[in-house]
Amino acid sequence: MTLSWTETKNLTAPDSQKLYIHLQITRRESEMENRIMHEQLTIYSGAPIIARKYDYEKFTFPWHVHNEFEIIYVEEGSGKRFVADNMEEFQAHDLTLIGSGIPHYMKSTPEYEKGDNKLRVRGTIIQFEEAFMAHAINNYADLSHIKKLLEDSKQGIHFPYPQNQEIIRSIIQLPESNGIIRIINLLHLLDQMAKFPDKRSLGSLQFCQTLSPAMDLRMKKVLSFLMNHYKEDIDLNEVSSLIAMNNSAFCRYFKDKSGKTFTEYVLGLRTGYACKLLIENKMDIFQICLECGFNTITHFNRIFKRNTGFTPTEYRKQFLK
């Protein structure tokens, strides 16, 4: 099951000297979809990048989605960061890259609700279209690493502090540039992010429904099979035979390519699907347990908490409160 968004109508651009964000709220029948705002950014063909600093009392923008890529740097502030089915605490110097069409929002800690003038959330937001540089990243080998970065961002990517300080310096400088210099600076920033060794994906593969075109063909074949059958009892012999390996060789290969054991990966897919169903709030937890391929509620609760840090009940409350 994938998320689909109600089609929005075009918005008229504001005065060319200003880059205001236009919002259009579309409502659907389900409780989850009623909570999602579709943000439509006004990005001009002559200026395909929005880069601005922000200074708020607290984060107020709701659970939302937009077509553009977004880099969010939090210079000052704390709270919870929601990207796809991932939910984590964030502190000052938090840095994320969020791909096109991925639901997300930032929520300030309760202290910010008290109206303390000393508490602020500050930082930099950069939003850009892929289309303006699509030909270059799709056809030039020198930019293939940036192409992979943008593909991977469809799960959301986190860049931990303090290792990210060089990237942060580039982000802070970008709003000060204009025209061709801003485009050059963005490419330099994406080059840094693509080469950053400690980045990690946030949303689960199942939630974000993405397989990289650059992925090893054998691995892609295996993952495609798993994404279609992870809710079922999976026979390791059947999966390993897909790529003509014995079980031992397959398990070593899979761990090398994915960084997880075969069992861990399948349980991760089931957890990602469970997150989707919990957010939608249409089924009770026991139904979700069975729907996702878990045989007992005890096993489901244990695996879910191990993978997310929350029980299924706690996870649902975090998204729906």
Secondary structure, 3 states (H helix, E strand, C coil): CCCCCCCCCCCCCCCCCCCCCEEECCCCCCHHHHCCEEEECCCECCECEEEEEEEECCCCCCCEECCCEEEEEEEECCEEEEECCEEEEECCCEEEEECCCCCEEEEECHHHHHCCCCCCEEEEEEEECCHHHHHHHHHCHHHHHHHHHHHHHHHCEECCCCCCHHHHHHHHHHHHCCHHHHHHHHHHHHHHHHHCCCCEECCCHHHHCCCCCCCCHHHHHHHHHHHHHCCCCCCHHHHHHHCCCCHHHHHHHHHHHHCCCHHHHHHHHHHHHHHHHHHHCCCCHHHHHHHCCCCCHHHHHHHHHHHHCCCHHHHHHHHHC
